[in-house]
Structures are given as structure tokens and as C-alpha cells.
Amino acid sequence: SCNTNQYKAQTTTDPPISSNTDVRLHSIEGFDVEKGKTWQYPIDFPLRDYQYSIVRRCLFTNTLVCLPTGLGKTFIAAVVMLNFYRWYPDGKIVFMAPTKPLVNQ
């Protein structure tokens, strides 16, 4: 379970959902249409423009993120998962890692 009261977030509609998209979203099982009109990005962490840009792209297109160690791939994944959790409150999210140290991280 995700308690969204544990972080501070900026809620945005960038890019906004068009009226055409809104019609399609009503037909997606389990999708919360009202929450799906916005997405959130934590503001209690330093803003890195490249992470914000990658998160935005990941939320609206299929994306593979390739960054060197220490540049925030796990943070990006966490923000994307947070938003999908908000959009699909009855859904499940699986986050996999190839090694135990990464799982513990």
C-alpha cells in the first residue's frame, strides 16, 4: 500500500490529456479517470531537469532508461510507479532487480 501523504509532490497536467484521450481512458478497466488527468513529481528531493524530463516521457510513452550508476534510475522508476499506482489504485506493480543489493536498495 502506498501512503501518498508521506511525500510532497507537485501535481501537473503537463502534457494535458486531450478530450480524445479522455474518451479512451473511460474504457480502461481500473483506471481512475480523475487522477489520470494529472501526474505527480516529488518536490522534497532536489529537482534534476533530466530526471523530470525522463519521468514525463516514461509516463506517456514506452521508454527504456539507460543512465550511468548514481544518476537516479531507481528514483525515476519510483516516481513512475507512484503515478501508475495513483492511476490504477486496484492494480499491482512489480519492480524487479537482477541482484540482492539492488533489491535491498
LINGIVEN-V339026 format. One record per backbone hydrogen bond with DSSP energy under -0.5 kcal/mol. CO is the residue of the C=O (numbers start at 1). NH is the residue of the N-H. If there is no record, write none. Layout:
co: {CO/CO}
nh: {NH/NH}
//
This chain:
co: {1/2/3/4/8/8/9/10/12/13/16/18/19/20/21/22/24/25/27/28/31/32/33/34/35/39/41/46/47/48/48/49/50/51/52/53/54/55/56/57/57/64/65/68/72/73/74/75/76/77/78/79/80/81/82/83/84/86/87/88/93/94/99/100/101}
nh: {3/4/6/7/43/44/11/41/39/15/18/22/23/24/25/26/27/28/29/31/33/36/37/37/38/12/10/48/49/51/52/53/54/55/56/57/58/59/60/60/61/66/67/71/76/77/78/79/80/81/82/83/84/85/86/87/88/89/32/91/95/96/103/104/105}
//
